[in-house]
Amino acid sequence: MHIGELAERTGLSLRTIRHYDDVGLLPATARTEGGFRLYTEADHERLLTIMAMKPLGFSLEEMAEMLSLLPALTDNLGNDCAATTERLEFFRNRATHQREKMIRNLAAADQFIASFGG
């Protein structure tokens, strides 16, 4: 699919997707003869994962690291490298902590909104 379709499917801007390509987070799978980026369904799934990571406060470098480590979770070759497992657990704990913080912030926002009555 072309970048425009990917943008439409995800709600992201072309600029954001191009940036993710430029920094190596979501490199285009291929390019047309004219140089237009082409993406696959797997790229779409990768972008959805990136979008899920973004509100949790991970840096682009951390997201790239996680994307490189995540296949180990479903690796059928028995790859259970202790360092990989430990690093993924670190990211999981950070994501959980950030999620809990977001829940508290939403509760505070709900309370503020309720203070207007009605």
N, C-alpha and C positions, 0 to 999 in steps of 0.2 A: 504494500500500500504506500501511497505517497504521504509525505509529511502532513499535508492538509487533512487527509482522512484520519491520520493518527491524532492530530490536534482536535479534530471534531469529535472523535470517539472518547477522548480523555478530558476535553474541556480546557486543555492547556494551550498556551499561545505557541505559534510557530517559533517565536524567539526563544522561549523556554526550551523547547525540544532541540532547537539548533545548539543552544548553550550546553545541554546535556551531551550532545554529540561532540561538541568542541572540547569538553573537559574529559571525554572518554567514558562517561557514565552510561550513555546510550548511543553507541556508535551505530550508524546506519548499516544495515546488513549488506546493502548494495547501493549502487548509483546507476542512474540511467546514462546513456551516452552523452546526454546534455548536462550531466553532473547533479541531477536531482536525487535527493535521498530517497531510498526505498526501505521500507520496514516490513517485518513479518509479524505474524500473530504472536510469536515468542517475544518479539520486541515490545509489542503491546502489553503483554503480561509483565515484562520487566519494567516498563514504564508505570504500570499500576502499582508494582511493588515500590518503586521510587516514590510515587505519590503517597503511599501509605507511610513511608519513612519520614517524609518531609515535615509533617506537623509535629513529629516527635523530637525535632530539634537536632537531628543528626547532620553533620557536615557532609559535603560532597565526598570528601575522602573516606569518611566512615561508611557512607552509603555504598561507595565502590567496593570497600573491603567486605561489607556484608554480602553484597551481590556475588562476590567471588567465593564466599564461604558457604552461602546457603545451599548450593548443590550437595554439600557434604551431608545435609540432613536426609536427603533421599538417595544417597549413593548406595547402590546395591553391591558395591565391591567390598563392603565391610570397612570402609575408611572411617576409623574412629580415632583419628589423631587427637591426642589429649589437648594440644595447643589450639586446634580448631574448635573443639568442643568447649574449651574454656573461654575462647574469644566470643563464640556465639552466645554463651551463657551471659557474658558481660553485657553484650548488646541487648539481650532479652531483658535483663534486669534493668538496664537504663530505660528501655522502652516501657516497661511496666511502671517504673517510677514516674516517667513523664506522663503516661496515661492517667495515673492517679492524680497528678498535679492538674491535669486538664479537667478531670472530673470535679475537683475542688473549685477550679476557676469557673466552670459552668454553673455549679451550685451557687456561687457568689453572684454570678450574672443573673441567674433566675431570681435570687432574693432581691437584687436591686430592681429588676423589672417589676416584680410583685409589689415593691414599695410604691409604685405609681397608682396602685389600686386597680380595680375593675378587672 
